Amino acid sequence: MSEPDNIAQEQSQVQDSLHSTTSGTSRRSSLNSKGVSRRASLRRRSSGLFAAARASFVRSRGQSGANVDTLRGNTGADFEGYATVHRGDGNGAFAMFDLFSCFGKKKDGLYFLLIKGYHCFVFENDEGKSPKYAIELMNRKAVIQPSRESFIPHVPHPGADRNTTYTTIHLETGLGDIEYKFTFANMEDGLASKFCDVVSAASNEAITEQVRKRLGHEGLLSKRASVRYANTIGAEKTRDQPEAPVGTGEVLAEMPVPGY
């Protein structure tokens, strides 16, 4: 083969290589474009679904529009499980004030818990249309109690039998006050420990967001639509919590002082 023929062949090979590279880049660009378009479409669809759920929540005054599936979103909840929930400490001479509200409704019972974002949502069961109430987790810590101090619920948990043991967890404020007691059946390994870990993570994330907002760095916050929706619903449903139990100090403060 002559030298001119060799040069022509090399030029042809280079052009074929460039064409192949350009075609590959074009295909990758097309796939990337389709991927971006698909994600944008999913975001719009997700936003539309949560907008509709929000409208249902507002129309029903919080009685629908926030069921378990809606709060899970596409990525699921951070925690789910049944627990016996008791408001407050419930110890001491005035424990009877913990058990009943002024309308005679018990404040404790078996409920389905779901944690998403910065709140723990308390449902009647896993098919509830909306949580009964939500508990804010910022500046809260969950503390596992010794087995000898764990509460034995009167209503057995789903799947439990007479040999089932239970673990009680105290949800405490930063000052150590007990806001809630949660009792979990020891049927699923690590359920109680997972609850504590998720509460800790939610509390830390909520504190971090608060600090960023205070510093004017809200633009750094990037949360999924389902998390934003859960935080919005949680902020409203915290108002439906059972009243905090009357403490001993508050009861004594209302008693008349002898001699007056």
C-alpha positions as CSV (number, residue, x, y, z in Angstrom):
1,M,0.0,0.0,0.0
2,S,1.4,3.4,-1.0
3,E,2.0,6.2,1.5
4,P,-1.0,8.3,0.2
5,D,-3.2,5.3,0.7
6,N,-1.9,4.8,4.3
7,I,-2.6,8.5,5.1
8,A,-6.1,8.2,3.7
9,Q,-6.8,5.1,5.7
10,E,-5.6,6.7,8.9
11,Q,-7.8,9.8,8.3
12,S,-10.8,7.5,7.7
13,Q,-10.1,5.7,11.0
14,V,-9.9,8.9,12.9
15,Q,-13.2,10.2,11.4
16,D,-14.9,6.9,12.3
17,S,-13.6,7.2,15.8
18,L,-14.7,10.8,16.1
19,H,-18.1,9.8,14.7
20,S,-18.4,7.0,17.2
21,T,-17.4,9.2,20.1
22,T,-19.8,11.9,19.0
23,S,-22.6,9.4,18.7
24,G,-21.9,8.0,22.1
25,T,-21.8,11.4,23.7
26,S,-25.1,12.2,21.9
27,R,-26.7,9.1,23.2
28,R,-25.5,9.8,26.8
29,S,-26.7,13.3,26.5
30,S,-30.1,12.1,25.3
31,L,-30.3,9.6,28.1
32,N,-29.3,12.2,30.7
33,S,-31.9,14.6,29.3
34,K,-34.6,11.9,29.5
35,G,-33.5,11.2,33.1
36,V,-33.7,14.8,34.1
37,S,-37.1,15.1,32.4
38,R,-38.4,12.0,34.1
39,R,-37.2,13.3,37.5
40,A,-38.8,16.6,36.9
41,S,-42.1,14.9,35.9
42,L,-42.0,12.8,39.1
43,R,-41.4,15.9,41.2
44,R,-44.4,17.6,39.5
45,R,-46.6,14.6,40.1
46,S,-45.5,14.2,43.7
47,S,-46.1,17.9,44.3
48,G,-49.6,17.6,42.8
49,L,-50.4,14.6,45.0
50,F,-49.3,16.4,48.2
51,A,-51.2,19.5,47.1
52,A,-54.4,17.4,46.8
53,A,-53.7,15.7,50.1
54,R,-53.2,19.1,51.7
55,A,-56.5,20.3,50.3
56,S,-58.2,17.3,51.8
57,F,-56.5,17.8,55.1
58,V,-57.7,21.4,55.3
59,R,-61.3,20.7,54.1
60,S,-61.7,17.9,56.7
61,R,-60.1,19.9,59.4
62,G,-57.3,17.4,59.9
63,Q,-59.5,14.3,59.7
64,S,-58.1,13.0,56.3
65,G,-55.4,13.8,53.8
66,A,-52.6,12.5,56.0
67,N,-52.9,8.7,56.1
68,V,-50.0,6.3,56.7
69,D,-49.3,5.8,52.9
70,T,-49.3,9.5,52.2
71,L,-46.9,10.3,55.0
72,R,-44.6,7.4,53.9
73,G,-44.2,9.0,50.5
74,N,-42.1,7.2,47.9
75,T,-39.2,6.6,50.3
76,G,-41.0,5.3,53.3
77,A,-41.1,6.3,57.0
78,D,-38.1,6.5,59.3
79,F,-39.9,4.3,61.8
80,E,-43.2,2.4,62.1
81,G,-44.6,0.2,64.8
82,Y,-47.3,-0.4,67.4
83,A,-46.8,0.8,70.9
84,T,-48.8,1.5,74.1
85,V,-48.7,5.3,74.5
86,H,-49.0,7.0,77.9
87,R,-49.0,10.7,78.3
88,G,-46.7,12.0,81.0
89,D,-45.0,10.4,83.9
90,G,-47.9,8.8,85.7
91,N,-46.1,8.3,89.0
92,G,-46.6,9.6,92.5
93,A,-49.6,10.6,94.6
94,F,-51.3,12.5,91.7
95,A,-50.9,9.8,89.1
96,M,-54.7,9.6,88.8
97,F,-54.6,12.9,87.0
98,D,-52.6,11.3,84.2
99,L,-55.2,8.6,83.5
100,F,-58.2,10.5,82.4
101,S,-58.9,13.9,80.8
102,C,-61.6,16.2,82.1
103,F,-64.0,14.5,79.6
104,G,-63.3,11.0,80.9
105,K,-61.2,9.8,77.9
106,K,-58.2,7.7,78.6
107,K,-54.9,9.2,77.4
108,D,-53.1,5.9,77.0
109,G,-53.7,3.0,74.7
110,L,-52.4,0.9,71.8
111,Y,-51.5,3.1,68.8
112,F,-49.6,2.9,65.6
113,L,-46.5,5.1,65.5
114,L,-44.9,6.6,62.4
115,I,-41.9,8.9,62.4
116,K,-41.2,11.1,59.4
117,G,-39.3,14.4,59.4
118,Y,-39.4,16.0,62.8
119,H,-42.5,14.4,64.3
120,C,-43.9,11.2,65.7
121,F,-47.4,10.6,64.3
122,V,-49.8,8.7,66.5
123,F,-52.5,6.8,64.6
124,E,-55.4,4.7,65.9
125,N,-54.1,1.9,63.6
126,D,-52.1,1.6,60.3
127,E,-55.2,2.3,58.3
128,G,-56.1,5.6,59.8
129,K,-57.0,8.5,57.5
130,S,-55.1,11.0,59.6
131,P,-53.1,10.8,62.9
132,K,-54.8,11.5,66.1
133,Y,-52.0,13.9,67.0
134,A,-48.3,14.4,66.4
135,I,-45.4,14.8,68.8
136,E,-42.6,17.2,68.0
137,L,-39.2,15.6,68.4
138,M,-36.8,18.6,68.4
139,N,-34.9,18.8,71.7
140,R,-36.4,15.4,72.8
141,K,-34.6,12.2,73.7
142,A,-35.8,8.6,74.0
143,V,-34.5,6.7,77.0
144,I,-35.0,2.9,77.3
145,Q,-36.0,1.8,80.8
146,P,-34.7,-1.2,82.7
147,S,-36.8,-4.4,82.1
148,R,-38.0,-4.3,85.7
149,E,-39.6,-0.9,85.1
150,S,-41.2,-1.8,81.8
151,F,-45.0,-1.4,81.7
152,I,-47.1,-4.5,80.9
153,P,-50.0,-3.3,78.8
154,H,-53.6,-4.5,79.5
155,V,-54.3,-4.6,75.7
156,P,-51.9,-7.1,74.0
157,H,-50.0,-5.9,71.0
158,P,-50.7,-7.5,67.5
159,G,-49.1,-10.9,67.4
160,A,-48.1,-11.0,71.1
161,D,-48.9,-13.9,73.4
162,R,-48.7,-14.4,77.1
163,N,-44.9,-15.0,76.9
164,T,-44.2,-11.8,75.1
165,T,-42.0,-9.3,77.0
166,Y,-42.1,-5.6,76.7
167,T,-39.7,-2.6,76.7
168,T,-40.8,0.9,77.9
169,I,-39.2,4.1,76.6
170,H,-39.5,7.5,78.1
171,L,-39.6,10.5,75.8
172,E,-38.0,13.3,77.7
173,T,-37.4,17.0,77.2
174,G,-33.9,18.5,77.5
175,L,-34.6,19.1,81.2
176,G,-35.5,15.5,81.8
177,D,-39.3,15.9,82.1
178,I,-41.2,12.8,80.9
179,E,-43.6,13.8,78.2
180,Y,-44.6,10.3,77.0
181,K,-44.1,6.7,77.8
182,F,-44.0,4.2,74.9
183,T,-44.1,0.5,75.4
184,F,-43.1,-1.9,72.6
185,A,-43.5,-5.6,72.4
186,N,-40.2,-7.4,72.1
187,M,-41.2,-9.4,69.0
188,E,-39.2,-7.6,66.4
189,D,-35.5,-7.4,67.2
190,G,-34.2,-4.0,67.9
191,L,-37.6,-2.2,67.5
192,A,-37.2,-0.2,70.8
193,S,-33.6,0.7,70.0
194,K,-34.5,1.8,66.5
195,F,-37.1,4.1,67.9
196,C,-34.5,5.7,70.1
197,D,-32.1,6.1,67.2
198,V,-34.7,7.6,64.9
199,V,-35.9,10.1,67.6
200,S,-32.2,11.2,68.2
201,A,-31.6,11.7,64.4
202,A,-34.9,13.6,64.0
203,S,-34.1,15.9,67.0
204,N,-30.6,16.6,65.7
205,E,-31.9,17.4,62.2
206,A,-34.6,19.7,63.5
207,I,-32.0,21.6,65.6
208,T,-29.7,21.9,62.6
209,E,-32.5,23.3,60.4
210,Q,-33.4,25.8,63.1
211,V,-29.8,27.0,63.3
212,R,-29.6,27.4,59.5
213,K,-32.8,29.3,59.4
214,R,-31.6,31.6,62.2
215,L,-28.4,32.3,60.2
216,G,-30.3,32.9,57.0
217,H,-29.1,29.8,55.3
218,E,-32.5,28.4,54.4
219,G,-31.2,28.0,50.8
220,L,-29.0,25.1,52.0
221,L,-32.0,23.1,53.1
222,S,-33.0,20.4,50.7
223,K,-35.8,18.1,51.7
224,R,-38.0,15.7,49.8
225,A,-41.5,16.7,49.2
226,S,-42.8,13.9,51.5
227,V,-40.6,15.2,54.3
228,R,-41.8,18.8,53.8
229,Y,-45.4,17.6,53.8
230,A,-44.9,15.5,57.0
231,N,-43.3,18.5,58.8
232,T,-46.3,20.7,57.7
233,I,-48.9,18.2,59.0
234,G,-46.9,17.5,62.1
235,A,-46.7,21.2,63.1
236,E,-50.5,21.3,62.9
237,K,-51.3,18.0,64.6
238,T,-49.2,18.8,67.6
239,R,-52.0,21.0,68.7
240,D,-54.2,17.9,69.1
241,Q,-52.0,16.2,71.7
242,P,-53.6,15.2,74.9
243,E,-53.2,17.8,77.6
244,A,-50.0,17.4,79.6
245,P,-50.8,15.7,82.9
246,V,-51.2,17.9,86.0
247,G,-48.0,17.9,88.0
248,T,-47.7,17.6,91.8
249,G,-46.4,21.2,91.9
250,E,-49.3,22.6,89.9
251,V,-51.8,20.8,92.1
252,L,-50.2,22.0,95.3
253,A,-50.0,25.6,94.0
254,E,-53.8,25.6,93.5
255,M,-54.5,24.4,97.1
256,P,-55.5,27.1,99.6
257,V,-52.9,28.1,102.1
258,P,-54.0,27.3,105.7
259,G,-54.9,30.3,107.7
260,Y,-56.0,32.4,104.7
